[in-house]
Amino acid sequence: MQNAVVRKHRPGQVSEYGRQLSEKQVLRNAYLLREKQFKKYVQAAVAQSRRGGDSRYLLLQYLERRLDNTVFRMGFAQTRNQAKQMVSHGHILVNGRRVDVASYQTKVGDVVAIRPQSMEKVLFKNASLAMKKYEAPSWIALNKEEMKGTVQGLPTAQEANPGLDIPLIFEFYSR
């Protein structure tokens, strides 16, 4: 029986590429996106920033304004996974119309609500109890009794700031 070769790595010595990849993966996984979806958001933020604006802030805005994330931020769901499932199963209305696309971009003035037929389900009864002590971000006006919220504005950089080094993500994709 041969001895196994044990490779030792030097902890704390991460390459620039490794740091970029790590930052990208953390943000991508936080919003439950596939690589292709995330890359499109990065490209859209870069294209929009050429017309004026900060690409870092634009990227976070695109991610925060996804319908699944908006549902999560309104407190209808405890996790982004749960919010994504609520949307994909057709429990969410946007401006009175059923929307089952998690990547739908909410706009200022959009009213997001839970379908009245879905309110009978245990999941939403529990959500209404949990919402009593929930405080929504400033860009969302929340009506806890009716289980609906209005997108009042755009998410601020402080509210959406995930504590990551966002420029590293753009450097990763500029290779």
N, C-alpha and C positions, 0 to 999 in steps of 0.2 A: 504494500500500500504506500502510495507516494504522499509526501507531505504537501499540504495545500499551500499555495503561494498567497500570502497575505499582503495586499497592497495598502500601503499607508499613504494617506493624503495629509497635507498640511492644513489643519483647521484654520479658518479665518482668512485664507488666501483664495479669494474668489476672483476670477477674471472679470474684466469689464463686461464681456458678453454674458457671463454668468449672472452678474448683477442686473443687467438689462432684462434677461430672460426671467429672472425671479420676480422682478417688479411687474412685468407683463402678466405672468401667470397668476400672481396674487390678485391683480385687478380683474383679470378675465374670469377667474374662478369665483370671485366675490359676486359678480353679476351673472354667473351661471351661463356663460357664453361659450360657443365653440370658437375655435381659432379663426375660421373664415368670417364669422359674424363680427368678432372683435376687430379683426383687421379692417373690415369695412368701416367701422366706427372711427378707427384711427385715421383712415384715408379721408373720410368725410370731414373730420375735424381739421386736418391739414389743408384740405381744399377750401374750407370755409375761412380758415385763418388767413389765407392769401387775400381774401376780400376784406379782411379787417377782423381783428379779434385775436384772442389768446387761445392757441390750439389746446393747451392743457385744460383750460376752463371749458372750452367747447366739447372736448371729449367727455368730460364729467357730466356736462349737461345732456349730451346724447344718451349716456348711460342712465342717468337719473330720470329722464323723461320717458323711458320705456314703460309701457303699460304695466308690466309685471312689477317693476320697481315702484311705480306710482302707487299701485295697490298695496305693496309692502309698506311704503312710507305713510300711507293713510292709516295703517294699523289694522287693515282688514285681515292680514295674514301675519303669523308670527315669524315666518322665514320667507326668503325670496323663492325657495323651492315651492312652498305652499302657495305663494302668490302666483307663480307661473302656472301651477296646476289649476288654480281657480280660474285664471284667464283662459287657459286652453280647454277647460271643460265647459266654457260658455256661461259662467256665473256672473260675469261683469258686463255692465252697460256703460257706454261712453256716449253722452248726450242722448240718452234714451235708446240707443241702438246696441245690440249685442255685438261684442268684439271678442274674438277668441284667438287673436294674434298677440303673443306676448311682446313682440318687438314693436308694436304700434307706438308711434311717437305722440305723446299727449301734447296738447298745445294750451296756451294761456286761454282760459275761459271754458275748457272742457270740464264737464261734470261727469265724474266717475262714481258709479253706484253699483250695489249688488242687486241682481235681478230679484224682484219680489218673490218669484217662485222658489228661489234658492234660499230665501230667508228661513224657510221651514227646516232646513237641514241643521243637524247638530253642530257642524263645523261653524256655521254662521251665527248660531245662537251663542256658542262659546266665544266667537270673535267679538260679538257685541258686548259681552261681559268684560272682556279684556280691554276693550277700547275705552271704557269709562275712565281709566287712569292714564290713557295714552295721550301724549302731546305731539301733534303733527309738526313738521317743519314749517317755517314761515311762508313758503311758497304754496302751501296747501291750506285752503279753508275747509275745515272738517265739520260736518253735521253728524254728531255721534248717534243721535236718536234715529235719524233716517238712514244711517249707514251710507252716506254719500259725501263726496268731497269735490271741491272745485279747485282746479289748477289756477292759482292767482297770479303766478309769475314764474320766473325761471329760478332754478335752484342756485343758491349762492355758492361761491367757491368754498366758504367755510363749512356750510352744511354738507356739501358733497365731498369734501376733502377726505380721502381715505387714508391719509398719512403716508402716502407713497411718493417716491421721486418720479413724477409723471414724465419729465423730460427723457428719462432713461427708456421709457416705452417708445417714444418717437425715435430715439436713436436706434433702438432695436429694429424698427421697421425701415429705417433709412439705409440699411445695409444693402 
